[in-house]
Amino acid sequence: MKAYSKRQVIRGVRAVLPTKVLPGAVVEIEDGQIVSMTGSRETEGEDQEDWLVPGLIDIHVHGAGGADVMDAQPASLQKVAQTLLREGTTAFLAATMTTGEEDLSRSLKALAAFIRIYGHEAPVFSIEHEQSVESPARAVCLGIYLEGPFLSPQYAGAHEGTYLQEPSLDLLHKYRTWSENNLKIITLAPELAGAEAVIRDCLCLGIIPAAGHSAATWAEAQQALSWGIRHITHGFNAMRPLHHREPALIGMALTDDAVTVEMIADLQHLHPAVLDILYRLKGTDGLILISDGMRAVGMPEGVYDIGGQTAVVGQGKVCLTDGILAGSASTLLDGVKSLIYKVGIPIPEAVRMASLGPARLLGLDWRTGSLEKGKEATFLRLDANWNLKEVWIRGKMIPVK
């Protein structure tokens, strides 16, 4: 699908650039790209309070709008992608859960078909016009995040322990085939037998091996680093905790600048002080903000399914019946706002963790992830209180309620 070609100009907004805020910005768009962006004092008559931020990229999300990627149904995948766009996420990786081989096969194959049809599409019309002759607007699914089954039984979290597996090249290649080579990130516990071979093979295949759901000690984490681990799944959560005599996997991640750490900022998975510690130690470019959202995103509180288990959503928290955290009901935009208003992180840096950072991790920063000349005109327009007003996808404005 072609980008929107009409030449357009947006005036008098506060554009959030990678390192600063540009007040009174004038943004010119043509053929779906930003062709010019300047600051201006000529803003009379324009809305000077609105914010313009790059489209948010959620590399770790399981579901939204009452649907889950494990439903393995086209309608469910459409619902996830449409809901995410309504909430300000313009692109995402679909994260799986640990389950039986038959269900995982069905899910990966359904995701592969969805990505084959819609993965590179630019949605170009209003969410409200669901009956358009063209398909409804949706966030773009960039690939698959395989979270499990190569996880530690001790730190399985909300993943069903019955289906956990030791890392295996045979299984890796089977999953890759089912996904039609759409696996982008795979979480594994690096202390498990077979982890080294899988990590090294992932690197050869262009898949990011991520350490997580792990009981790894400091020594085992250092070994994983030597094998090529450079990314950590939802830091601090579902892993051996940091101890002053055993820093473990998270200690390795905090002290190595080459390692990026996923961070959930729903204020349930991590205390605001811990978010601040991560920011101070890792810096903006060492952190990737994720939602870890499940099917309750954009939905009322209640009881939901996640990975075949029952999750209760209430008071901003998602838990299994035994109290274990089971993903999040918050959006990526919620996380950005928490970093700004609850932690005090500067606006450009908070936004960068949810846009340019994930784009760089996936090798897409040459075309998206920031408001810069020559990049896609994919961004969000927010009011003064950071409420979402419009989503722009490659130069086409999509109003949201």
N, C-alpha and C positions, 0 to 999 in steps of 0.2 A: 504494500500500500504506500502510495506516495505521500510525502510530507505536504502540509498545507502551504501553498505557494504565494498567497497574497502578502504584499508588503504591509507590515503593521508596526506601529510605534506605541510603546508604553512609556508614559511620562510621570514624573513626580512620585516615584516610589523609592523606598530604601532597599537597594539591592545588596544582598549579602554575598560578598565575594569571598574567596578562600581565606584571605587574611584581613579583611576590613569590611566595613559597611559603607556603601556609596550612597549618600543622601541625594535626593532630587535627581535620581537616575533617569536617563532617557535610553531606552532599549529598543533598537531597531531589529526587526525580524523579517527574513525573506527565505523562501524555500525551506522552511523548517529549521533554519539556523539563525543564531545571533550574528548579525553582520556589523553591529556597532553598539557600543555602550559607553556612555559618558555621564558625568555629573553635571547638573544644571541648576542655576538659580531661577530659571524661568519656569516656576511651578505653580503660579497663580491659576486657580480654577481646577487644578488637579488634586487628586487625593494624596496628600503628602504623608499620610499616616500608614499607608499599606506597606507591607514587606514583600519582597520578592526573593525567594530562596530556590536553589536548584531542586529538581525532583529528588525525592528520597528513595534510596535503594536498600531494601531489607533483604539481607542475604540469608536470614534464618527465620522463616515463618511457616507454620504448619497449617494454618487455616484462618478463616474469617467469615463473617456473615452467616454463621450457622453451618458452614461447610468445612471440609477438611480434605487435604490432598490425598489422604489414605482412603477416602470414599471411592476413589478410582472411577468416578463418573464424570463425563464431560460437563454436565450441569453443575456439579459441585465445584469443579475447577474454574468454570466461568464465574460462579458466585464468589469464590475466593478472590479472583483477580479483579472483579468489579468492585467488591467491597473495599479492597486495599486502595484502589484508585480514589474512591470516595473519601478515604481517610488520609490521603496525601502521599501514599506510596506509589511511585510511578513504575518501579521495576522491582523484581524479587526473585529469590531462589526458593523453590518449593521444598520444604523440609519434610522428610519421611519420619516414621516411627518404626521401632523394632516390632516385627510381627512374623507370622509364619511365612514360609517360602511362597506359597500360593498367593497369599494376600499381597506380599511385597512385589511379586511378579506382576500382578494385576495393576498395582498402583504405579510402578515404574513404567509399564507399557502405556497406561492411560496418560501419564505425564508426558511421555515421549511423543504420543500422538498430539497432545495439546500444544506442545512446544513446536512440533513440526508445522502445525497449522497457524498458530498465533504467536509464537515466540519472537518473531522479528517484525510483528505488525505494529504500526503506529495507529492507535485508536484515534479516530478523527471526528467524533461527534458526541453530542450530549448524552450523559448517563441516563437522563430522564426519557430519552426516546428509544426505549427498548425494542420497539416494533419497526425501527428503521430498516430499510432494505439492506443496509450494511450491519455488521455485527456490533453489539454494544461496546462502549468504551471500557477498557480494562487496563490494569497494570500489566506490563510485559513480563512474562516468565522467562528469565534468562537461563534457567537450568535447574538442576536438582541438587539438594543438599541431603546426602545420605547420612542420617543420624542413627547409627546402629546398623547391623546387629553386633559390631565388633567392640562391645562395651564391657566394662568391669561389672560383674554381678554385685560387687560391694557398693558401687556408685551408679546403679542403673537409673536412679531417679524414677521418672514416670514411665520408663520403658519396661515392657513385660519381660521379666527375667527368664521365662520359659523358652524364649526364642533367641536368646543371646548366643553368639557364635565366636569362636576364636578367629582372628584375622586369617584369611585364606586367599591365595591368588586365584584359585578356581572360583570361589564365590565372588571375588572382585570382578573377574572377567564376565561372570554370569550376570551380575547386576549391571555392568557396563553395557552388555549386549541388550538386556531388557530395556535399558534407558535410551538406547540408540545413541550412545556416546554423549549423553547430556549430563553426566555426573560432573559437577564442578567442585564440590567439597565433600569429603568423607570424614566423619568423626570416628576415631578409634582410640582405645586405651593402649598406649605404647608399651606397657609392661607385659601385655599378653603375648604368648607364643605366636610366632608368625607375623608380628607387627612390623618388624624390620623389612621383610620382603614386600609387604603391602605398601608401606610408606615409600620405599624406593620405586616400586612399580607405578604408584600414583604419580610421582614426579615425572617419570618417563611418559606417562599418558596425558599429562597436562591437567591432572586432578590435584587439588590442594588437599594434602593430608592434614587433618586437624586433630590435635590431642584433646581428649575430653572424656567425661564419664569414666574417670581414671583414678586408680589407687597408686599411681606412680610415685616413687620416692624421688628425692633430688637426684640421686645417682641415675635412676632409670630415666628421668626427664632429660638429664644431660646426654645420655646415650641416644635418646630420641632426637635430640637436637642435632647430634652428629649424623643421624640418618636422614635428616632433612625436614623435620617438623619446624614450621615457622608460624603456625596459627593455633589458637586455643579456642575451644568451644565454650561459650558462656562462662567466662572467667569466674572463679571462686565457687561456682555452682556445680554440683555433681562431680566433685573431685576431692582428693585428700586435702584437708585444710592446711593452711599455712601455720607452721609451728616454728618457734624460735630455735629448735634443735633439728627440725626436719622441714625445710622449706617446700619440699615436694614440687609438683608440676607448676603450681601457680607461682612459687618462688622463682623457678627458672624463667617463667614468662615475664615476671616483673623486673628481672635483672638483665635480660638480653634484649637489646634494642632491635634485633632483627625479627623478633617475634611479635605478631599482632594478636590482640586479645579482644574477643567479643565481650560486649558489656550490655546487660539488660538494665534499663533505667526506669523500670516501672515502680521503683521504690519499695518493692517487695522482695525481689531477688537479691538486691544489694542496698545496704544502708547508704544514705546520702554521703556520709563520711567516707565510706569505702569507695564510692564513685569518685570522690575528691582525691583519695589516695591513688587510685588508678590513673587519674588525670595527671597528678603531680609526678608519678613515677614513669608512666609510659608516654605522656605527651599526646597531642592530638593525633599524630600520624601512627601511633602505636595502638590505637583503639578503634574498633569498629562497633558502632551502635547497632544493636539488633532489637527486635521486639520479642522473638520467640512466641509470637502470637498463635493462638489456637482458635477453634471455631467460634468461641465466644466474642471475638473482636467485632465491635459494632453491634453487639447483641445485648439484651438485658441479662441481669444476674439470673442464675438458675443452675440446673444440672445438665452437664454435657458429657459427651464421649470424647476421649482422647486415647488413641492407640488401643482401643478395645477396653479401656478402663473408664470408670466413672469419675468425673471431675466436678467439683462444686465451685461455682463462681460467686463470690460475694465480697463486698468491701475492698474491691480492687485486687483481690487475690484469687488465684486458681489453684486448688489443691485436690489431690486424690482423697478418698474417704479416710485414709490413714494419716492425712496431714502433709504428705509430701507435695511440694510445689510441682505443678504440672503445666508449665508454659505460662503464658500471660494473656490477659484480655486487653492489654494496652496496645496502642499503635506506635509506629516509629516516630510520628510527629509528637505524640505524648512524651516519648522519651527525650526528644530534643528539648521540649519545653521544660521538662524536669531538670535537665542539665543546666539550662539557663536560669530558671527561677528558684530551684531548690539547692543547687550546688554552686551556682555563681560562675559557671564557665562562660567565657565571652561568646557572644552570639556566633561570630564566624567559625569559631572552633567547634562549638556544639553542632552546628549545621554540617561542618566538614566531616565529622565522624559518621554521619548518616547519608552522605552523598559522595563527595570526592574520595573519601577513604574506601568505601566498598567498591566504587568504580575502579580505583587503582588496584585493589586486591584482585578483581576479576579481569584486569587488563583492558578496561573500557574507558579509562580516564582520558584517552585521546579524543573522545567524542562526546562524553557526557560526564555528569557529576559536579559541574560547577558552571557559574554564569561567566562565560568568557567568549570573546569573539571567535567565531568558527565552530563553536560547539552547538549541539542540538538545543533548540529553544524548548526545552522541557523543564518546567519550573512550577512553583506554587505561588499563588498570590494570597497573602494573609492580611487580615485586618490588624489594627493597632494592638489588639490583645492576642494575636497569633491564632485567631480562628480562621479556618480555611474558607476562602471565598471562591477561588478558581484554581483549576489544574490546567496547565498548558502542556500539550504533548506535541513536540516537533512543530510548533507554531500554530497549533489549533487550540483554542480556548474551550475548556469544558467546565461549565458552571456546576457547582456542587451546593447542596443544601446543608 
